[in-house]
Amino acid sequence: MRVSITTLGCKVNAYESNYYAQQLQEHGFIVVNPDEPADLCIINTCTVTNTAASKSRQKIHALKKRNPNALIVVVGCYVQNATPKQREDLKADLIIGAKYKNQLVFLIESLIQEHQTKDLVDDISDFTQFEEMPIHVFESKHRAFLKIEDGCNQFCTYCAIPYARGPQRSLKFEHAVSIAQELAKKGHREIVLTGIHTGRYFDQGKSLSDLLKVLLEKVDEEVYFRISSIEITEVDDTLIDLMKHHKRLCHHLHIPVQSGCNETLKRMNRPYTIEEFIARLEHIRKEIPDISISTDVICGFVQESDEEFQTTLKNMEKCRFSFMHVFPYSKRNGTKASTMKGEVHGSIAKQRVSQLLELSSCLRYNDMQRFSTLDVLIEKQDPPGVYHGYSSQYHPVQIISDKPLFGRIQCRWDRIENNVYIVNQKEGFSCD
């Protein structure tokens, strides 16, 4: 049977879709691209904004129209957060919310045999156990991802994720270590620890810092580790000390700030002031001078005035991030922010996004110039003789070489073009 998987939303969704694909292939299914004809279509949905929810519905209907005789399986955040009527209107053969994802293949096989539609969406408050979805090998065999956490308890006013993913829960400590060891044996040279709220990892009294310490001790010394994202309140002194003394823990942190104005942060229900955020950044940089720190920012949040945005703009420059992911605010029904008055016009939010992206480009260029020697994980070759990867600080690198390159290498850059390091063998290439 030919199966297509369409993925919307975040990197955690992408990870889960990768897991579904591997499981399906192990059970004899043929996984094809979403634009190819299929006997069964899986849509891994997103609900982070009203627009994302709408796109999820559109994808479902488009795939049904393109594959009129196919079985339709809808999984993930949108259906978990949808009403029973909204789920019924999808006319899907199988609906799976935030639970039973690791049983997807078994449920699909039951669907094929029984020809009976099912809606498996449980109350989000019932989710207490972490459902393991281990991926034991990644196609590229360079960078691997290890999902160690799911759910969120923070309830930022703009965010629907706690309602779609449920409360925080974590992968068993010993299982995280054994999966990482297996990934290392398969040849992966970098493992990214990921989750919805990765910094809140906690199992058997062990925190994220405890887990990283054991991973550094028990996983092959050629393997580096990276944290996908973490909140400023979770960058504890133990983690800072680990990064300070272990180059294998990549010297890059992605720490979402969302706004640089205290009034906006308060309406967002973020757990810090901008002064506290900046002070912690300064402490991290004092302890780890070669660290790069990137962030997420939302523009045009409810009631964000011109003065508030200018405060954010000023403080983002002061934070000296290595780059910024910038998003216009998008309302999501069911969140506290969706009931607040004072929406910012979309055109204004778009202008603010442009200003911050322009700043982000400057910040990235300035951060890249700090480093003369790069520690690069080679990820792909395209076209022949041109190798692509990322530095430890997560800056993109392009290496032109007539010699085969693989794994992790040390090199010096020749120039920076469009915020990409260029290393040219014919122009003084230096590589260890």
Summary of the structure (lengths in Angstrom):
residues: 432
radius of gyration: 22.4
end to end distance: 47.6
largest distance: 65.3
contacts: 1450
relative contact order: 0.08
helix: 39%
strand: 23%
